[in-house]
């Protein structure tokens, strides 16, 4: 990007450069930084609304605090583009979320300024508390700061951390980035004054002195305490956080550097746990994002002058859309259905369901553990809950899945979106582990649809069961198979042979069925659409094993403990010894990049699958058996 457009920003290569600027230049820097974020994201895609909303806060934090000596932990982390730009990564923003490029989230391995890797929400206070107490134990003078959003604060983990931090006696600052409300100018001016007052040394000293004097007279001390809480509560929601043991300050305008910087400078000299309430606006400074922050939350490439445009040709139907339409159709058919999401209404395809069935739609906030046990409670009363959740987020509710749903064998359907690799979001969001972590739980079944139509059918099958069933499907579109209307289910726990061949049989679990068919045409192999990782169609498996000399399992999930392992276990239990090649995701965290490229690097594209089969079963070729003769 031309530096002439950002003359001040181009001089900032690290926060030390920022701290050398006169205060009068910071507003200009913030304006250039916001424009740079918009320009960058429009060219690469990525998170936009949240990053436009944290520009001034980021500038103020790096201006006031001595980073990286002082620790800064960004909750979720998808609002850290301004932070990356100011910490030496400005010229690499064109590689954002691309293979080998910058991550869309903080990563400790990427920069010394990324103090803690985040991508799932509500972890920042716990991590920053650990850092603050570590500093105390080591006798180091440093600050630990957690920036957490109002959405992330809905999670129980955040409150567990607040509860611990309030009695931890350490220098921790929690900043609530509240972007779900606005402050009118008069209130903003008043709160600027109050924030300066409550964060100043005079207020803190007077407060502590008053406590010392009044503790000798308990009734007076309690009265003074109540008066203080009442006075602060008249203008700010202080009482809750004060009860946790924090000194509450705010709310202040998070886009006003004249408010942010003096307040942070005052807080810097306070001891003990501090809580600063900052109000920001998603999409700040870009009118289109301000008007529709959801649409601009994670856009692809676009022209900032025009904004997001609908494609000229209708996009291919995604698995998420298939689920959303099935949910509405099944809800119309069965009044027992209720839909639950942990703050992922749009991402999980539930917008239309909420419009049509508002009384049966429940967004529980970023609270995956609660979502699962809440579903269990509904199921106990005869309802049929469908929990729409990303594969990576269900990991956060594993105990509830086992203890509250599976042990009680309750009929909860889990619609697992984003199964397999997710591309630009990287390792933190990959749905790589659901087959291993689900199939080992008694009473739980797991379906792996190969395409969009099969996804709808297997959702019907799952909903008809009287026990917990998960249906895993990937992000985006699949093979483009037309989705049939109706609510026809497929047989429970049964697979099918999709192509009859000789010598080697490829057992496909999920959407990798289609590259398997491509390979099978060249190798004259059999292809089995297994459909279910649990229960495994053992009857079909043993039939195929008896008729073939080698078996290959194929899954877009972790090999260790995955569907291939299930096949191996079933063969062993039946006393069948047969050469078995297990293909899937290797035992490593797979970083961000184009999903097609990432699959190829894992050997899970057609060429990689074919190469692995030929390599593994070379002995069959050498012995003159015709099974793997490549068809021209």
N, C-alpha and C positions, 0 to 999 in steps of 0.2 A: 504494500500500500504506500502511496507517495508520502514521504515524510513532510513535504511542504504543507500538507493538510493538517498535520499535527505537530507544529513546531515546538511546543512545550513538552508534549508527551514523548517525543523522540529523544529528549535529554534525560529521561528517567529510565535508567537501566537496572536500578534496584531501589529499595526503600530509602537507603542512605541518601541517594540523589533527591528523593522526594522531600526528605526532612531538611535539606539545605535550601529549599525554596522559601521565599517570603510568604507569609500567610496570604497576602493579597493576591497571589497567583494561583491559589488552590482552586478557586471557582472556575478559572479558565482551564486548568488541568482536568477538572471533573467533566467539563463540557467536551473536551477533546477525547477523554477516555470513554465517555458514553457514545460518542460518534464512532470511535474505533471499534467498540464492542458491536455496535449495529452493523458496521461495514464488514467486520470479520464474520459474524454469524450468517449474514446474508449470503456470503460466498461459500461457507462450509456446511451450513446447517448446525443445529445444536440448540441449547437452551438460551432463550432470549429474554423473555419477560422478567424472570428472576434476576438476571444479571444486570439489566438496565436499572433494576430497583436497588442494587447494592453499591452503586458507583461511589456516592459520597461517603457511605459508611466505610468502604474499603480504603478510600483516600485518608479518611480521618484516623482509622486504626493504624495504618502504616506511618502516618505523620506523628502521631502521639506516642505510640509504643515502639520500643527498640526491637523490632523484628529482624532476624529470627531468634534473637536472644529471648525475647518475650514470645510465648507460644500462642498461636491463634488456631483454633479448631473450628472449621466451617461445617455445620450440620448439613447432611445430605451432600453438599458440595457442588451442586449444579449451578450455584450462584457465584462461582469463584473465577470467572473469566477476567473481571477487573483485577482481581488479586494476581492472576497469572501474568497479566500484561505488565503490572507494576513490579513484578519480581523477576525480571530478566527473560521473559518468554514472549515478549511482544512480537518479535519477528518470526516466531514459530506458530503463531495463531492460525496461519493458513494450513497447518497440518492437523488442526483440532479434530479429534475423534477418528482420525484415519490411521491405517496400519503403520506402525513405527512413529507416529506423531504424538502430539500432546493428548493426554487423557482429558475427557470432559469433566473429570472429578479430581480432587486433590490426590496426589500420590507421593508418598515419602521418597520413593526412588527417583522421582522426577525433579524435585527441587528441595533444597534445605528449608525453604519457606513453607513447604507443605508439611506441617508438623504432625498431621494424622490423616490417614487415608479414610475418606468417607464416600458413601454413595447411597447406602440405606440410611433412613432417617433416625433421629432421636438418640444418637450415640455421643454427641458432642460434649454434653455436660459431664458424662461419666469419664470420658477421655481427658478432658481439661482438668477435672478434679484430680485424676491420677497424676497429671503433670504438676499441678499446684502442690500436692502433698509430696511429690518426689523432690521438688525444689526445697521445700521446708526440711525434709529429712537430710538432704545434702548440704543444707546451709547456703543455698544460692538465692540471690535476690533477683527474682524474675516474676513476671505476671503470666497467668494462664487465662485465656479468654475463650469462651464458647459462644458462637453465634448460632442461634437456633430460631427457626421460624415458628409462627403461631400454629401451623399445621403439624409440624414435628413435635410440638409441645403437647399434642393430644396423646402421645404414646406413653404407656405406663413407665417405660424405661427412663424417660426424661424426669418423671416425678420421683422415681426411685433415686436418681442421682441428686435431685434437688434436696430430697429428704436427708441424704447422706452428707451433702455438701454443707448444709446449714449448721451442722455440728462439727464440722471437720477442722475448724480453726485454721484456715489457710487463705491466701490471697487469690481468690477466684472471682472473675467477672463473667457473669452470664448476660449476654445481650439478646433480648427478645426482638427479633426482626419481624414486627407485626405488619403484614402487608394486606390485611383484610379489613382495614378501616381507614378513614381519612380524618385529618385534623383541619378544621377551618382556621384561617389566619389569626383571629383573635385568640382562640384557644392555644394555637401554636405559640404565639408570643408569650402568653401567660405561662405555658409549660416550659418554655425556654428559661424564663426567670426562675421558676420553681426548681427546675433541674439543676441550674447553677447553684441555687441556694442549698438544695439537699445534698449535692455532691461536694460542697465546699468543706474546707477544714473547720471553719467556724461552727457550722452546723454539727459536724461530727463530734467536735470537741465539746460543744455545749451539751449535746445529747448524752455523751458519756459522763460528763461532769454531773449532769442532772440525775443520771441513774445512780451515781455514787452517793450523792446527797440524799436522794429520796428513798434509797433502799433501807435506810434506817427507820423509815416510817412507811411500812408496807401499804397502808391504805392510800397514802398520798402518791406513792410510786405507781400503784395500780391505776389510780385516777389519772395521773399524768400520762401514763402509757395509753390509756383509752382515749384521752383527749388528742394525743398525737395521731393515733390511728384514725380517729374520726376526722380530724382536720385533713390528713393526707387522703383519706378515702373519699372526701368530698370532691377532689379533683383528679385522683388517680386510683386505679384498682390495686392499692398497695398491700392491703391486709393479707391476702393469700400468701404472697411471697415473703412478707415480713414474718408470718407464722412459720415458714420454713427456716427462718434464721437469716434471711438476706436483708440487706439495706436496699430498699426499692427506690429507684430514681426514674422519673419520667411520668407519662410518655413524652417524648420529644420528637421533633420532625427529623426524620432520617435523611432528608435531602437538604438540610440546612446546616452547612459547615459552621456557621456562626453559633449554632446550638450544639452540634456534635463535638467540636474540638474543645471548647472550654469545659464541657461536661466530662469528656474522657480525661482531660488533663487533671481535673479535680479528682476523679475516681482513681486515677493512677497513684495518688498519694494516700488513699484510704486503705485501711487494713480490714481483713475479714471478707466474707462473701458479699459481693455486690451484685445487684440485679438492675440492669438498665433496659428500659422499655423504649424501643425505637420504632416509630411508625414510618413505613415506606410505601411506595406505590409500585406494583408490578408494571413493568413496561414504561417506567418513568422516562419522559423526554421523547418518546416515539408514540405519537397519538394513536396509531393503529393498534399498537400493543397495549396501550392504556385502555383502549375501548374494548379489546378482546384479549385479555392476558392468557386465556386458556388456549386459544388458537395459536398464539405466539409463544406458548410455553416451550415447545420443542420443534420449531419449523425446520423444513429442509431449506435448500437454497431458494432465495427470492430476491426480487428487486425492491430495495427499501423505498424507492420513489413510488412504486405501485402497490406494494404489499402482497400478501398471499393471494394467489389466483387459483380458481378451480381449473383442473386440467381440461383440455379441449375434448379429450376422449375419456369416458368413464374409467376409473382405475379398476383393476381386477379385484374381485371381492376377497377380503381378508378373512382369516380364521376368526379374528375378533368380531367382525361383522356377522359371520355365520353364527357365532355364539349369541350375539345380541338379538338376532332375529329368532333364533330357536327359543331363547328365553321368553320373548314376548308371546310366541305361538304356544309354547307349553303352558305359560301362565294363563292364557285365555282358555286353554283346555282343562287345566287342573287348578282350582282355586286354592289348593294347599301350597302351591309354590310361592316361596319368598326368595328374593334376591339380596345378597349381602356383598358389600365391597368395602375394603379398608382404604378409603380415600382414592379409589381408582375408577371412578364412574366413567370418565371419558376413555381412559386407557383400556378398560375392560369391555367397552361396548355396551354400557348400560343406560345411556342417555334416553333412548326411546322407551326402555322399560320403566324408568322413573316417571316419564310423562304419562304413560298409559296405566301404570299400576303404582301410584305414589304411596298408597297405604301398605304395599308389600315390598317396597324398596327401602333398604337400610344401608346408609353410608355411615360406618362407625368411626371414621377418622383413621389416622395412621395408628391402628391398634389391631395388628394381625392376631395376637393372642386372644384378645377379646372377641374378635370376629368369629373365630373357630368355636370358642365355648358358647358364645351367644347362639350360634347355629345349632349347637348341641341342645341348648335349652329349648329352642323352637321345635327341634325334632322330637324331643321328649313329649311335646304336647300334640303330636300328630301332624305337624306341618312338614313340608318337604323343602328344606333350605338348599339353596344353590349358592355356594361361596365362589365368587369370581375373583381370582387372585393370581398374581404372577407366580410362576414356579419359584423364583428366587425369594419372594416375600413369604411364601408358605414355610420356608425354612425357619422363619422367626416365630412360628407357632407350633413347633414340632412336639413339644410336651403336651399341649392342648389337643393336638391331633391324636396322640396316643391315648392320653389319660381320659379326655372328656368325650371323644368321639369313638375311637376304635374299641376301647375296652368295653364301652357300653353298646357297641355295635349299632350305632344310630345311622339312619339313612340320610346322610349328608352328601351332596354332590359337590366335588371340588373341580371347578373349571380352571385348569392350569394354563394360563396364557404365557407366552414367551418361553416355552419349553425349548431347550437346545440353545444354540448360539444366538445372540441378539445383536451382534455387530458393534455399532458405535459406542454403546454403553459399556462394553467390556466385561471383565471378569466378575465384577460385583453384581451384574444383572443377568449373567448367563444362567439359563435353566438347565444346568448340566447334571444335577444330582437328584432329581425327583424320582427317577426309576429306582436307584439304590435305596433312597431313604423311605420310599413308600412301600416297596414290595416286601420289605422285611417286617412290616407291621401286620400282625394277625387281623383278620376281618376286612382289611382294606384291599380293594381291587383297583387296577390301573389299566386304562385303555389308551392306545396309541394310534389314533386315526391317521391314515395315509394321505387323505386329501379332504377338501372342504365338505363334500357330500357325506363322506364317511364320518366326519366330525359331527355333523348334525345327527346322523343315525346313532352313533355311539353315545352322544349326549342323551338321546331318548332311552337307550339301553340302560345307561347309568341311573337315570331318573326313576326307572321302573324297579330298581333293586331295593331291597329292604336292609341294606348295609352300606357302609361308606364306599364310594366309588369316585376315583379321580379320572378325569379325561385331560390328557396333555396335548397341547397343540402349539405350533410355533408362531413367532411374530410374522406379520405380513401375509402374503398370499402363498398358495401352494401350487399344485399342478394345474389349477384352473378348471377342475372338474365341475360341471354345472350342479348346483345344489337343488335337489328335488324338494317340492313342497310336501307337506304332510309330516306326520310324526311316527314314521315307521322305524322300529328298532331293529338292530342286528342281533343275532344270537349271542347270548352272554358267554364270554370265555372261549369263543370259537374263531379260528382263523380260516384262511382259504388259500388254495393254490392259484396263483395268478398266471403262472407260465410253467408248462411242463417241459423239462429238459432231461439231461442225463448227467451222471457223474457227480456233479456238485449242486447242492441246493443252497440258495441264499435265503435266509430267514430274516425278513425286514420288519422292523418295529417302527412304524411312523412314516414320515414323508420321504425318507430315503428309499422307500419302495421304488420310486420312479427312476432314480439313477441305477438302482439294482436291475430294473427291467431293461434299461439301456445296455448294461453290461451283459446281462443274460443273453440278449440277442446275439452278441458277438461270441460268447463262450458256450452257447447252447446249454445254459444252466437252468435249473428249476428255480422259480422265485415263489416264495411263500409270504403272503401278507399275514403276519401273525396277529395283528390287531391288539392283542392283550399281553402285557408284560406279566400281569397277574390277574386271574389265574392263567397260567400257561396252557395252551391247547396241547396237552401232553399226548393225546391220542394222535393228533395230526403230526406232531413232532416225531413220535416213534415210527409212524408210517413212513415219513420222509427219510428218516435215518436208515430205515431198513432198505430203502430203494436207492440210496446214494452212497458214494464212497467218501465224500467229504462234505462238511457243513460249514456255512459261513453265517454269522449273526451280524446284523447291521443296525445301528441305532445312533441317533444324535443325542447322546447322553454319555455319562461317564462309563467307561468299560468296567472299572472296578465295581463289582456288586450290581451291575446293570442287567439288562435283559439277556445278554450273552451269558452272563454268569448263571442266570436262571435256567437257561438251556443246558449248560454244562452240569448243573446240579440235577436236573431232571434225567439226563442221560445216565449219569452216574447212579442215581437211585434205581434206574431200570436195568442196570448192569450192561448198558450199551457202551462199547468202546468205539469211538469214531473220530477221525481227525476233525478238529474244530478250530476255525479261525474266527476270533472275535474282533470286530471292527467298531470303533466308536471314538469318543473323545479321550485323549490320552490323560495320564495322571499329571496334569499341569494346569495352571490358571491361564486361560486364553484371553489375551488382551483385546482391545478395541480394534476395529477394522471392518472392511467390507465383508459381510457374511459369506459370500461366495468364495472370496479369497481365503477366509479363515477355514472354511470347510475343506478347501483344496489342500491347505497346509496340514490339515489333520488326515489327509488321505481319504476324505469322505465325498469327493466328487466322483463322477463316473470313471475318469481316468485313474484316480487313486485307488478306487475299489477294484478295478480290473487288475491294476499292477500288484496289489496285495494278494489277490487270489492266485494270480499266475506265480508269484514268488512262493507263496505258502504251499501250493500244490504242484510245484515243479517236478517232484518225484513221480507224480501220476503221469506227467507228460513223458518223462524219461523212460518210464516202464512201458511206454507204447500204448497206454490206455487212451482211448479217444475222447475222454470226457471233456478236456479243455482245449480241444482243437479250435483255434480262433476262426470264426466264420468271416470270410472276406466281405 
